[in-house]
């Protein structure tokens, strides 16, 4: 039997103390500390939803306009304007190759690869995700400057039918706010920028698309050159646009 006092001791120690030799409790260390069995500690933790072995990360945004920006971006997602398209824009990626060939999957043996890699140059993948259709407009460049972003905006302008306003959700990278981009926006009044709050790029739905690209295509792939990477990404994007996914 376990008394209420023993249960309380386990809970208090779990929440308010740490062992002398670790940053968090394990069932073994807690059992030794309070004189109960590991099974009993496990049952108490499950009953009260305590998981000392798990940790979650977060980042607080210092943006003074945080609330207004959240309302703006989320409002676009939940209630987009009439006669308009909402695009989520971002850019990233790089070319990687393993230091040794990947060993294939075999019965009883997982696919094996080296933990380290070599860089074979990089490419910048610009992507604009249409939240209504799931379709993606992409372009790849060798550099990451306002000039390349300017060209990508022109590509979006050509790709979206005339007569539709274009609302773009994007982060606060300096290349998105240069004087040349501001002048471009003045010449293209159907474009409107909506910036995510500082340290809140997770609000941009295109990040979810980049995660799909990384986990399904790039993370376990090898690319011996930037050309290989570009061709590989183009293949994946084509397949994606043939059967796009809605994220909400």
Secondary structure, DSSP 8 states (H G I E B T S, - for coil): ---HHHHHHHHHHHHH---TTSSS--HHHHHHHHT--HHHHHHHHHHTT--TT----------TTHHHHHHHHHHHHHS--TTEEEEEEEEE---EEESS--B--BTTB--B--S-EEE----EEEEEEETTT--EEEEEES--SHHHHHHHHHHHHHHS-TT-EEEEEE---GGGS-HHHHHHHHH-TTEEEEE--TT-GGGSTHHHHHHHHIIIIITT---SSHHHHHHHHHHHHHHHHHS-----
